[in-house]
Amino acid sequence: EVQLVESGGGLVQPGGSLRLSCVASRNIASPYCVGWFRQVPGKEREGLASLQIGLGETTYAESVKGRFTISRNSAVNTLHLKMNSLQPEETAMYYCAAALRAWRCDLRSQESWPYWGQGTQVTVSS
C-alpha cells in the first residue's frame, strides 16, 4: 500500500510553465512504475508520462513529448512533472499514479495503475 499526494498546480498563462510534485508515503522497492495523467471533466483520463524504476525507462504521450519532463528525487520519495509551453486546452486535473512490482508501464491502461493521488488542478488562462 502506498499513498500519493500531488501539489504544484495552479493558474498559469498560455505558454507558461509549471512543475508538479507527487510525494509517496514510503520508499518503494524496485521494480515499479510511476506516472502522470490528466483528466478534463467529461473526457477520459489521459496518460502523459511514465518512469519505470529498475530499467530507468521513460515514456511520453505524443501530445506532450518535448514539452513535459518526468523526473524523481528518490531521497525524498518525490516524483515531478515539469510542463512547458502550456496551452488552454491543457487545463485539467493532473494525477500521479504508481504500479508496484512492474517492469512495464502502460499509459493506455488505467487498470494497470492501482495507486492514485487526489489530483492537483492546472488552469491555463490569460
N, C-alpha and C positions, 0 to 999 in steps of 0.2 A: 504494500500500500504506500502511496506517495501523494502528497498534496502539492498543488501548484498554485502560485499566486502571481498574477501579472500586474504590471504597473508601467507607467510611462506614456499612456495615451493622453490625448488632449486635442486642442484645436491648433491646426497648422494651415498656413496659406498654401495655395496651389504652387507647386514647385519646391516646397519646403521639405524639411527632413524631421524625422523623429526616431528615437531609439526606444524600443520596448524592452522590458526586462521580465523575466519569469524565474521566480525563486522556488526551488524544490525543498520539501520539508526534510529531506535526508539525502545523504550521499547514495547514489545508485551504482550498483556494480555492473561493469561491462559484461555482455553487450546489451545495448539498449538504444532506442531511438528517441529523439526529442524533435518537436516540430512546431511550426506556427501555421495557424489557419485564420480565416476571417469569414464573417457572415454579415450580409446585408439582410434586413428584415424582408421576408417573403422569398428569399433566394436560398439555394443550397450553400452549405459551408464549403469554402474553397481552401484547398491546401496550398500553402505558399512556399515553405522551405522546410527541409528536414536535415538533421545531422545524426549520423549513425556513429555511436561511440563504440569503438572496437576496431573498426576498419577506417574510421575517420572520413567517411564519405558524406558529402553534402549534395542535396538535390533541390532544385528551384523550379517553380512553375514558370512557364514561358512568359506569363504576364508580368513577372517581377524580376526575371533574370537580368542581371546587370545593374539593377537599382537597389535590390534588397540584399542584405548580407546577414547570415545566421552565424552566431558565434557563441561560445560559452566560456565562463570562468569557473573552472572546476573547484577552485579553492573555496568558493562561496556558493556552490551548487546553483549557479545562475546562468540562465540562457538569455541571449539578447537577439533582437532583430533590428538592424539598422535599416531604415527606409529612407530613400532619397527620391527626389522628383515626384512627390506625391500629387495625385490628381483628385478632383472632387468625387469622381466615381469610386474612389478607394475609401470613401467614408464607410466605416463598418465597425463591428465589434471584432476585436482581434483576440484570439485564444492561443495559448500554448498547450501542448499535449505531450504525453510520454507513453512509450510502449516498452515494457521491460523484457529482458531475455530475447531481444530481437536483433537479428543480423541484417534484416532488410526493412527499410522504411517505405511505406506506401502512402503517399499523399492523397491518393484517389480513394482510399478505403478508410472512412472514419471508424469503421468497426474494428480496425486493427490498432486503434489507439484507445486503450482503456481509461487513461487518466487525463483529465482536463482541468484547466483553471477556470475561473469565473468570467474571465474576459476583461478587456480594457477598451474603452471606446476611443476611436480615432475619427476625428472630423476634419475634413479638408475643405476649407471655405475661405473666401476673401471677405 
